[in-house]
Amino acid sequence: MIALTACGGAKTPAERVADCLNKKDFLVQPARLRVEGTAPDGIAFTLVARTGAIDDTGNPGKRKLSAGDRELIRSCLH
């Protein structure tokens, strides 16, 4: 057990949030202090894991994350 911790067994906040979101049908990956990817409906976003700030600008047609997707993201931050 000690060897696992010494070899990087502890996850970063971004890794924990990404794991949680992927279990909820998001397709994301951790990227340093952020989580990047898409919601189940294909809306792309970046999330700052420590602050919860979400950037979903830049999607075609100015589409944004739904209120439900935002709630799922918030649930994974805790």
Backbone as a ProteinNet text record, in pm:
[ID]
protein_1_A
[PRIMARY]
MIALTACGGAKTPAERVADCLNKKDFLVQPARLRVEGTAPDGIAFTLVARTGAIDDTGNPGKRKLSAGDRELIRSCLH
[TERTIARY]
81.8	0	86.8	192.4	281.6	347	380.8	444.8	351.2	222.2	127.7	120	118.3	113.7	241.4	353.3	480.8	494.1	425.4	435.1	324	258.6	156.9	15.5	-10.3	-143	-248.1	-208	-303.6	-346.5	-477.7	-530.4	-541.2	-522.7	-538.9	-687.9	-724.4	-866	-922.5	-845.2	-893.1	-916.6	-830.6	-848.5	-974.2	-998	-1117.7	-1244.9	-1246.5	-1364.7	-1386.1	-1279.7	-1291.3	-1346.4	-1298.8	-1350.2	-1499.9	-1541	-1681.7	-1766.5	-1722.8	-1799.8	-1806.7	-1697.9	-1699.1	-1796.7	-1815.8	-1914.9	-2058	-2073.4	-2205.1	-2223.1	-2151.1	-2160.8	-2102.1	-2021.5	-1944.3	-1822.1	-1757.4	-1634.4	-1528.2	-1455.7	-1360.6	-1229.4	-1128.3	-999.8	-938.4	-858.8	-790.4	-676.9	-654.3	-545.2	-487.4	-390	-331.3	-436.9	-472.3	-570.2	-712.1	-727.9	-857.7	-908.8	-1037.5	-1099.4	-1153.3	-1122.1	-1164.8	-1237.1	-1341	-1411.9	-1551.2	-1641.8	-1778.3	-1880	-1995.4	-2110.4	-2174.4	-2266.8	-2330.6	-2396.9	-2441.3	-2504.5	-2405.5	-2275.1	-2172.5	-2125.5	-2174.5	-2130.5	-1990.7	-1895.2	-1758.1	-1745.5	-1659.1	-1637.3	-1502.8	-1457.9	-1340.4	-1383.4	-1337	-1371.5	-1243.8	-1235.7	-1124.7	-1166	-1095.9	-1137.9	-1143.3	-1051.9	-1046.9	-1150.8	-1186.3	-1279.5	-1420.3	-1432.7	-1563.3	-1601.9	-1510.4	-1539.7	-1551.9	-1660.9	-1689.3	-1683.4	-1613.5	-1610.8	-1669.5	-1788.7	-1852.3	-1875.6	-1795.1	-1803.6	-1734.1	-1764.9	-1697.7	-1766.9	-1881.7	-1956.3	-2033.2	-2052.6	-2128	-2268.2	-2312	-2445.7	-2461.6	-2349	-2350.2	-2421.3	-2418.3	-2479.5	-2404.1	-2475.9	-2419.6	-2459.3	-2393	-2429.7	-2570.5	-2645.1	-2778.9	-2768.8	-2877.7	-2881.6	-2855.5	-2907.5	-2886.2	-2740	-2673.7	-2531.4	-2449.6	-2484.3	-2413.7	-2431.1	-2548.7	-2574.4	-2490.9	-2482.7	-2399.1	-2253.1	-2206.7	-2068.6	-2047.9	-2140.3	-2128.9	-2127.9	-2208.1	-2211.8	-2077.5	-2003.3	-1872.2	-1762.2	-1788.5	-1688.9	-1682.4	-1779.9	-1783.7	-1730.3
-118.5	0	125.7	124.1	238.4	258.5	151.1	161.5	226.7	198.7	259.4	409.8	453.3	596	663.8	601.5	659.2	664.7	578.4	573.2	650.6	739.1	820.8	768.2	688.3	631.9	735.5	849.2	954.1	1031.4	1056.4	1128.4	1277.3	1355.8	1500.4	1533.1	1655.8	1694.6	1681.3	1717.3	1706.3	1560.9	1470.7	1328.3	1272.8	1313.8	1266.6	1316.7	1444	1500	1431.8	1409.9	1343.8	1202.2	1128.7	993.7	997.2	1090.4	1104	1136	1231.9	1271.6	1159.6	1087.2	977.8	868	849.4	752.8	800.7	930.5	988.7	1015.6	940.9	946	1070.1	1147.7	1254	1187.9	1255.6	1206.6	1312.7	1298.4	1401	1337.9	1424.6	1382.4	1496	1462.2	1567.2	1625.6	1754.6	1825.2	1924.4	1879.2	1958.1	1993.1	2120.4	2162.2	2168.5	2128.2	2138.8	2001.4	1999.7	1883.2	1932.1	1860.7	1901	1786.6	1820.3	1716.8	1761	1662.5	1691.3	1629.3	1696.1	1645.1	1533.6	1457.2	1349.1	1393.8	1518.6	1567.4	1631.9	1619.8	1667	1809.2	1879.2	2016	2012.9	2079.5	2084.2	2186.3	2154.8	2247.6	2220.8	2320	2308.5	2348.1	2274.4	2298.3	2314.5	2419.7	2434.9	2358.2	2248.6	2156.2	2220.6	2307.5	2364.9	2473.8	2547.9	2659.4	2628.9	2530.7	2499.4	2588.4	2673.3	2761.6	2678.7	2700	2625.4	2720.5	2677.7	2752.9	2664.2	2699.5	2624.3	2712.2	2818.5	2904.7	2835.4	2877.2	2823.2	2704.6	2662.3	2554.3	2608.4	2526.4	2571.4	2619.4	2725.1	2777.3	2835.1	2866.5	2922.3	2831.5	2699.3	2604.2	2604.7	2583.5	2583.8	2455.9	2428.7	2316.2	2335.7	2227.5	2234.9	2252.9	2295.5	2310.7	2175.8	2068.6	1934.7	1893.4	1922.3	1889.5	1971.4	2097.7	2181.4	2126.3	2076.9	2019.2	1892.6	1809.1	1688.3	1725.5	1826.7	1872.5	1919.6	2000.5	2048.8	1932.6	1828.3	1714.6	1641.5	1644.9	1579	1662.7	1787.8	1874.9	1855.2	1786.9	1770.1	1638
0	0	0	76.9	80.7	-55.9	-122.6	-254.4	-355	-348.6	-440.4	-421.3	-298.3	-271	-317.6	-295.3	-335.4	-487.9	-558.9	-705.1	-774.2	-704.8	-769.2	-752.6	-650.5	-629.3	-592.8	-539.2	-501.1	-625.7	-636.4	-753.1	-724.4	-828.9	-819.4	-818.5	-778	-785	-926.8	-1028.2	-1166.5	-1204.9	-1160.8	-1190.1	-1122.5	-998.5	-926.6	-993.7	-1032.5	-1099.2	-1233.9	-1310.2	-1440.4	-1424.5	-1325.1	-1300.4	-1271.2	-1186.2	-1149.7	-1272.8	-1353.2	-1471.5	-1575.1	-1594.1	-1690.6	-1649.3	-1519.5	-1471.1	-1498.6	-1526.8	-1555	-1704.2	-1786.4	-1933.6	-1998.3	-1925.8	-1987.8	-2051.7	-2142.3	-2202.9	-2178.6	-2068.3	-2025.3	-1983.3	-1971.7	-1918.3	-1839	-1737.9	-1662.7	-1744.9	-1728.7	-1795.9	-1696.5	-1620.6	-1511.3	-1408.1	-1394.1	-1292.9	-1348.8	-1475.3	-1542	-1582.5	-1618	-1680	-1814.1	-1920.9	-2055	-2122.7	-2200	-2273.9	-2311.5	-2319.5	-2361.3	-2267.2	-2262.2	-2188.5	-2271.1	-2213.6	-2289.1	-2419.9	-2427.2	-2549.7	-2646.8	-2620	-2712.3	-2692.4	-2591	-2565.2	-2502.2	-2567.4	-2518	-2405.5	-2308.7	-2197.1	-2132.8	-2057.8	-1972.6	-1832.6	-1734.5	-1594.8	-1514.4	-1434.6	-1340.8	-1215.3	-1188	-1082.4	-944.2	-913.1	-777.4	-753.8	-857.8	-839.5	-888.9	-977.2	-1034.2	-1151.2	-1197.7	-1310.5	-1438.2	-1511.6	-1634.3	-1752.9	-1858.7	-1983.9	-2093	-2139	-2247.1	-2369.3	-2380.9	-2499.2	-2615	-2733.6	-2850.7	-2915.1	-2863.4	-2926.8	-3046.9	-3150.6	-3268	-3230.1	-3294.1	-3267	-3128.2	-3064.4	-2928.3	-2828.9	-2853	-2760.3	-2628.6	-2521.7	-2386	-2313.7	-2203.9	-2119.2	-2064.6	-2054.1	-1996.1	-1845	-1784.1	-1638.5	-1570.8	-1629.3	-1573.1	-1578	-1689.7	-1700.3	-1601.4	-1585.3	-1487.3	-1345.3	-1315.3	-1183	-1162.6	-1265.9	-1255.1	-1233.4	-1302.9	-1284.8	-1141.2	-1091.1	-951.9	-852.9	-878.7	-786.4	-781.4	-889.7	-892.6	-827.4	-802.4	-738.7	-587.9	-530.8	-384.8	-341.2
[MASK]
++++++++++++++++++++++++++++++++++++++++++++++++++++++++++++++++++++++++++++++

